[in-house]
Amino acid sequence: MQKDGSVHGAWSIDTRPPRGDLLRAGGWALAAVVFGVVFIVAGVLPYDGPWWAHALVITIGVLILIGGRPSLRRLRHGVKPATLSIGPSGIEYDGPRGSTLHVAWPQVRAAELRTAQLVFVTKGRRTNGAVLAGLDLHVDDAAAGERARSLRREAGVYQVRVGGRPESAEQAHQALLRYVPDRYRGTRHVGEVRESREDLPL
């Protein structure tokens, strides 16, 4: 790796969430799984009581598991992060669920970094998490390809995950300034995103 964070001229961006958010996500995910399974098992086991009591306990367990999905998703992003490389020839992104976007710079009309503050709300208490960053690329749909469909925000605009680490956004910023200064629109903060819907695209 070169001193500027690039590898053989291409910048390899760390797309993982910050360590603190990963630890928080791991704790909430473990709690959701443990309590959810306990309630479901308790509802399945035979005991004297009406059928609706069993159904109620099982439903509570399922809801607990569903409530832990954002934390599980963020934990998965840390364990198996997307790969993002910004180089002299273009951008290569391999994200979750098989999504990919490999485009050359001549195919990119414009690029913009977008950031959002991750917010946790627990029992009415608000806690700020990482500042998430995504990269908007204005690319023709035909050039993006079918495997980039899940990254599509609107016609001709695709967003790839940059991550929640400050150095990741800075590296992406410097790489875009180097390779496409005439088409790079800079960074725009788009507000807040709650934990329950934390999933780039923003």
Residue, then its C-alpha position, 0 to 999 in steps of 0.5 A: m500500500q502506498k503512503d496515500g492509501s492507494v494500491h498500485g494507483a487504485w485506492s482500496i476503501d475500507t467499507r466496514p462500520p467503525r469498531g464501536d458500532l460493530l460492538r454495539a451491533g453485536g451486543w444488540a444482535l446477540a440479545a435479540v437472538v437469545f431473547g427471541v429464541v427463548f420466547i419462541v421455545a417457551g411458546v412451543l413447549p406444552y403447558d396448561g393454558p389457552w392456545w392464544a397464550h402460546a401464540l402470543v408468546i411466539t409472536i413476541g419472540v418473532l417480533i424480538l428477532i425482527g427488531g434485531r435485524p438492523s443490528l444483524r445487518r450491520l454486523r454482517h457488513g462488518v464481518k463481510p464488508a463490501t469491496l470498493s476500489i477507486g483507480p485511474s481507470g474507474i470504480e469497482y464495487d462488489g457489495p452485498r447480495g451479489s450487487t456489483l458496479h464496475v464502470a470506467w470513468p468515461q461512463v461516469r457523468a458525475a460523482e458525489l459523496r453523501t453522508a448521514q448521521l446514524v442515530f440510535v434511539t433506545k427508550g426515548r434516549r438518542t445516541n449518535g453513531a457513525v457518520l455513514a458515507g455513500l458515493d452517488l455515481h451518475v451512470d447510464d443504466a445500460a453501462a451499470g448492468e443488471r447486477a447493479r439494480s439494487l444500487r439504483r437510487e433513481a434513473g441513472v444514479y447508483q450509490v455504493r457503500v463507502g462505510g462509516r469510518p472517517e478515513s474511508a470517506e477521506q480516501a474516497h474524497q481524495a481519490l475522486l479529486r485525483y481522478v475526476p476533479d471535473r465531474y466530482r461534486g464534493t460532499r453533501h450531508v443529507g441528514e439523519v438515518r435511524e438504526s431501524r433503516e440503516d442500510l445504504p443506499l441512503 
